[in-house]
Amino acid sequence: MSTSKKPKGSAAKASGRKKSTAGKVAPLGSTATRKSRQTKQTAKAKAKKPKPTVSYEQIAQRAEAIWRKRGCTAGQDEQNWHEAEAQLKEELGAA
């Protein structure tokens, strides 16, 4: 008399019963997998795109250009600086 043992889980397959999926990863193509994948991709995209910054030198050059354009008037340095910074941030989309 020979008895053949079936591997674990084969009885469930043969009877049409589903195995418990507790603690298992969702199958490919499922909604849970797609949402998880989208969340990870979004997080990676955000991590890869650092916010553009404007350097001190860039602001100084732009402020000087504004100062010269306005006729080198004294006492406008702070206003020129802020305007230069705002212009550069707008151009880079960092504002």
C-alpha positions as MATLAB code, in Angstrom:
seq = 'MSTSKKPKGSAAKASGRKKSTAGKVAPLGSTATRKSRQTKQTAKAKAKKPKPTVSYEQIAQRAEAIWRKRGCTAGQDEQNWHEAEAQLKEELGAA';
ca = [
       0.000    0.000    0.000;
       1.596    3.226   -1.092;
       0.469    6.498    0.313;
       1.444    9.647   -1.464;
       1.567   12.782    0.584;
       0.487   15.969   -1.070;
       2.475   19.119   -0.387;
       0.939   21.577    2.034;
      -1.631   23.793    0.387;
      -2.478   21.382   -2.359;
      -5.545   20.179   -0.429;
      -6.791   23.755   -0.359;
      -6.257   24.086   -4.097;
      -7.956   20.792   -4.837;
     -10.988   21.674   -2.730;
     -11.248   25.186   -4.158;
     -10.664   26.863   -0.794;
      -8.533   29.967   -0.601;
      -5.553   30.122    1.664;
      -5.370   32.860    4.242;
      -3.565   35.951    2.978;
      -2.972   37.465    6.417;
       0.482   39.029    6.474;
       1.033   38.426    2.763;
       1.800   40.926    0.020;
      -1.095   41.852   -2.244;
      -0.983   40.162   -5.654;
       0.371   42.140   -8.593;
      -2.253   44.238  -10.291;
      -4.405   44.579   -7.189;
      -5.629   47.974   -6.068;
      -3.569   47.816   -2.880;
      -0.407   47.135   -4.853;
      -1.065   49.977   -7.307;
      -1.737   52.457   -4.494;
       1.374   51.353   -2.664;
       3.441   51.673   -5.833;
       1.998   55.141   -6.561;
       2.750   56.294   -3.014;
       6.343   55.098   -3.292;
       6.783   56.729   -6.712;
       5.351   60.004   -5.418;
       7.697   59.924   -2.432;
      10.679   59.252   -4.714;
       9.680   62.086   -7.049;
       9.431   64.500   -4.142;
      12.743   63.341   -2.747;
      14.488   63.756   -6.106;
      13.289   67.309   -6.705;
      15.029   69.612   -4.277;
      13.570   73.066   -4.072;
      15.561   75.416   -6.300;
      17.534   77.939   -4.293;
      18.930   81.307   -5.191;
      22.530   81.958   -4.183;
      23.860   85.082   -2.527;
      25.992   85.825   -5.594;
      22.999   85.594   -7.956;
      20.997   88.022   -5.828;
      23.952   90.399   -5.537;
      24.463   90.462   -9.314;
      20.777   91.027   -9.993;
      20.567   93.741   -7.307;
      23.545   95.510   -8.857;
      21.893   95.338  -12.298;
      18.704   96.844  -10.833;
      20.760   99.531   -9.079;
      22.535  100.449  -12.327;
      19.266  100.428  -14.288;
      17.805  102.901  -11.777;
      20.703  105.298  -12.226;
      22.897  104.198   -9.289;
      20.750  106.024   -6.744;
      21.940  105.818   -3.154;
      19.762  104.480   -0.324;
      17.890  101.910   -2.408;
      20.157   98.947   -1.690;
      17.738   97.000    0.495;
      14.822   97.570   -1.904;
      17.012   96.495   -4.838;
      18.093   93.370   -2.954;
      14.529   92.289   -2.155;
      13.384   92.955   -5.705;
      16.313   90.974   -7.121;
      15.579   88.067   -4.779;
      11.888   88.066   -5.713;
      12.664   88.157   -9.441;
      15.101   85.256   -9.243;
      12.790   83.115   -7.130;
       9.946   83.735   -9.548;
      12.147   82.775  -12.491;
      13.207   79.532  -10.808;
       9.765   78.734   -9.465;
      11.037   78.724   -5.904;
       8.670   81.375   -4.611;
];
